[in-house]
Amino acid sequence: MRVRRATRGDLDALVRLEAAFPGDRLSRASFARFIEGTSADVWVATARDDAGGEPGRDVVVGDAVVNYRRGFHAARLYSLVTDPAWQGRGVGRALMEAVEAHALERGLVSVRLEVRDDNARAIAFYRRLGYVDVGLTHDFYEDHSDALRMRKRLRADAAQLLAVPYHPQSLDFTCGPASLMMALRSLGHAEPLGQAEELALWREATTVFMLAGHGGTSAHGLAVAALRRGFAAEVWVDQAGPPFLDTVRSSEKKRVIELAHEGFVEALARLGGRVRVGDFGADDVVEQLRAGRVPLVLVSGARLYAERIPHWVVATGFDDDHLYVHDPHLPEGARRADGVHLPLRRADFAQVARYGRARHRALVVVWRPGGGRQTAGVSRGGARAPRAPLPGSG
Ligand SMILES: CC(C)(COP(=O)(O)OP(=O)(O)OC[C@H]1O[C@@H](n2cnc3c(N)ncnc32)[C@H](O)[C@@H]1OP(=O)(O)O)[C@@H](O)C(=O)NCCC(=O)NCCS
């Protein structure tokens, strides 16, 4: 048996194999897109045709489709299927070995997948290959059945992850509020992760204008909202002064952004929030995580989504080479699992954590006064592990 990349010549075989797939099947057009695009790989396993047909000819006996998400360092197994006549003969294993070996070559940290929670055979297969359960997503498939989310880490250096609940932003401009909600919730804030709180935070923290649409939220605004809820917060910026001014043209809008900013600066001082002005890097973020504090990081939408927008994510953990983040923005067609603990190379931090021509850099660090680490537990190797302080962080 051999595993190789699929070509357009395999389309007939791929579509035929899909018949063996339970539920949501991939169309010919989707396969063609995956084969030709750069955001996915399609692998096929071929073997000598030993059951009729033309003896001695290689036929496709299984396939695996893997997606990659721009900017992040995890692979997602989108589909895996072995021809029923060939199941139990090592085809699935060989395909997964190719998927994982290639993911490692790309420097990726993990492979994630979703599998129907009633597909006992596939679940047993993935467990056998070292995949562990990371959660259940309700109503995942077309027929409303649930999906078990599984993941395998490809590297030995286990990540240290904070237990941060996930909340996707419900509007284009609420990445900041959604990120802050996740951070505060992980620190013990009782407010439910709903749209009402998201809007309340946005109204408190928005710069009013940004680009052509509604204003997003600034580091200063988010820090004020955290302080008002009884949390400690610090703003880290590389330059003093109002952010995002160069995203709007009219002087009237610029003036409004300045006024909003002045209000935040005043409120921050009144509520005891600190502002640090100076450059910072991935190591600083890691240091804050080690102390049980939760950093929100301003990142470049251009780097992650090819969209020129400033964007907030929550840092949730680290390993030797990566920072992990919850990203509140789910691209079209993505599911919650696509937003959780996404690895970002620490070496890329300087390019990713900045916005605009001015290369503005901003962080908001939040924690519980009197010691955030008691509540924001760091676990080794998975969000589901028991909450425990990081050894050596005290
Ligand atoms: C899941 C699937 C891809 C497995 O492929 P396969 O080619 O039959 O699996 P392999 O023969 O490579 O088996 C690999 C390992 O998993 C184990 N395994 C396979 N099926 C198993 C089962 N039902 N229970 C326990 N272990 C199982 C095998 O024993 C083998 O372990 P080993 O190599 O140490 O002996 C295949 O059953 C399939 O195509 N199912 C239909 C489509 C599907 O459900 N896809 C997954 C959706 S996410």
The ligand as an ORCA input file, in Angstrom:
! r2SCAN-3c Opt
* xyz 0 1
  C     -12.524      4.710     10.770
  C     -11.834      4.085      9.579
  C     -11.307      5.167      8.685
  C     -10.685      3.193     10.057
  O      -9.915      2.799      8.942
  P      -9.323      1.325      8.776
  O      -8.534      1.349      7.525
  O     -10.387      0.335      8.881
  O      -8.381      1.218     10.065
  P      -7.005      0.406     10.190
  O      -7.156     -0.928      9.586
  O      -5.877      1.245      9.702
  O      -6.885      0.307     11.764
  C      -5.913      1.056     12.471
  C      -5.935      0.672     13.910
  O      -7.196      0.983     14.500
  C      -7.723     -0.189     15.089
  N      -9.169     -0.238     14.858
  C      -9.802     -0.130     13.684
  N     -11.123     -0.291     13.864
  C     -11.288     -0.527     15.179
  C     -12.397     -0.825     15.985
  N     -13.635     -0.909     15.499
  N     -12.197     -1.000     17.310
  C     -10.957     -0.942     17.845
  N      -9.862     -0.690     17.125
  C     -10.026     -0.494     15.810
  C      -7.094     -1.336     14.368
  O      -7.018     -2.480     15.204
  C      -5.724     -0.822     14.049
  O      -4.839     -0.970     15.156
  P      -3.425     -1.724     14.931
  O      -2.834     -1.128     13.665
  O      -2.647     -1.423     16.158
  O      -3.792     -3.161     14.741
  C     -12.809      3.166      8.773
  O     -13.440      2.314      9.661
  C     -13.856      3.900      7.967
  O     -13.615      4.306      6.830
  N     -15.068      4.103      8.520
  C     -16.135      4.776      7.787
  C     -15.859      6.246      7.660
  C     -15.683      6.899      8.995
  O     -16.400      6.648      9.929
  N     -14.689      7.829      9.072
  C     -14.355      8.581     10.245
  C     -15.277      9.699     10.371
  S     -14.570     11.011     11.304
*
